[in-house]
Amino acid sequence: MKALIYSLMPPVAMGILLILGALPENNRWLSPLAMAALGEVVAFFLSLLVFWLLGRKGPCPMNLRLGRSRLRFAPFVFFSSLAVSLLSFFLNYLVALFTGGTLLEDTAYSAWSQYGGTPTWILVLVIAFLPALTEELFFRGGLLSGLEGWGQTSAILISALCFAMIHGTTANFLGPLTAGLLFGYMTVITGSVWPAVFGHCFNNVFYLVVSYLFKRYAAFGIWPYFVMLAAAVLFLSIYGAASCLESLIEKGRVPRLRGSGGAKAVVRSVLCPGVLAVAVLFVLKALLT
C-alpha cells in the first residue's frame, strides 16, 4: 500500500511543474531563471519532503541513500556519466533528424540564449547543479527506494519512465530515459544517491558547454567535427564503463538486483498508477504546447 502511495510522487511533481509553467515568466517578483529554480525546489524537493514525512513511520520508510559511495566505484561512475551524456546527445539528435526537429532549439542548448547575460556560475548552479540535486534525491533517492517493495528492477524502470516523461518532449525523451535507467542502477549498486547526482550534473554541464560552443563558434562549421569526436569518445567511454563494471562484478562488489525482473517488471512498471498518471499529463502537455 505504501509503495502505491509513493508511486504518486511523480504525477504530483509534474502537476506542480505544469501549474508553475503556466505562470508568466516575466513578472515583477522573479526573473525567468529564478522561476526555473523555484519550480525545481517546489516540485521535487518539497514534494519529496511531504512524501517522506508521510512514510517515515511504519514499515517501508524511504531510504534516501545519503551515505557516501565507496571509492572503488569512482571509475565506473565517471565513465558511465560520460557515456550516458554522449549517448543521450546522440539519441536526441537521431530523434530530431527523424521528426524534423531542430536539436539546438528542442533541448537544453537554448539555455544561453534563453538566459543571456546571466553570469556563468549562476547558470551552472541553477541549470546544472540544482536540477541534478533535487531530481536525483526525488527519483533515485525517494521514489526508487519507496518502490523497492515491488522489486528493484521495477523501481528502476518506474523511476526512469517518470523521469523521462517529466522531462518529456518528443525530441528529448530517449536521452532522459537512458540516463534514468543508468542512474537508478548506479544508485542501487553503489548504495548511494551521490553517484547519480554527479552523473546528472555532469550531463547538464555537458549540455551547457556544447551549447556555449555552438553559440560562439557556429559560424566556423564545427558541427561535423564535434559529432565525429563525440562518437569516438562515446565508444571509449562505453568500453571504460563496461571494463570497470566487469572488474567490479568479478571481485563480487556489485550486488544483484533484488525482486522481480524480466517481463513481469516491465508490465508492473508500465501499469503502475504513477506512470499512467504521468503519461496522461505528458500527453496533455504535448497537446497543449
Secondary structure as GFF3:
##gff-version 3
##sequence-region A 1 289
A	DSSP	alpha_helix	2	6	.	.	.	ID=ss1
A	DSSP	alpha_helix	9	21	.	.	.	ID=ss2
A	DSSP	alpha_helix	32	40	.	.	.	ID=ss3
A	DSSP	pi_helix	41	46	.	.	.	ID=ss4
A	DSSP	alpha_helix	47	55	.	.	.	ID=ss5
A	DSSP	three_ten_helix	71	73	.	.	.	ID=ss6
A	DSSP	alpha_helix	74	99	.	.	.	ID=ss7
A	DSSP	alpha_helix	103	106	.	.	.	ID=ss8
A	DSSP	three_ten_helix	108	110	.	.	.	ID=ss9
A	DSSP	alpha_helix	111	114	.	.	.	ID=ss10
A	DSSP	alpha_helix	120	123	.	.	.	ID=ss11
A	DSSP	pi_helix	124	129	.	.	.	ID=ss12
A	DSSP	alpha_helix	130	136	.	.	.	ID=ss13
A	DSSP	pi_helix	137	143	.	.	.	ID=ss14
A	DSSP	alpha_helix	144	146	.	.	.	ID=ss15
A	DSSP	three_ten_helix	148	150	.	.	.	ID=ss16
A	DSSP	alpha_helix	152	166	.	.	.	ID=ss17
A	DSSP	alpha_helix	174	190	.	.	.	ID=ss18
A	DSSP	alpha_helix	194	217	.	.	.	ID=ss19
A	DSSP	three_ten_helix	218	220	.	.	.	ID=ss20
A	DSSP	alpha_helix	223	250	.	.	.	ID=ss21
A	DSSP	alpha_helix	262	270	.	.	.	ID=ss22
A	DSSP	alpha_helix	273	288	.	.	.	ID=ss23
###
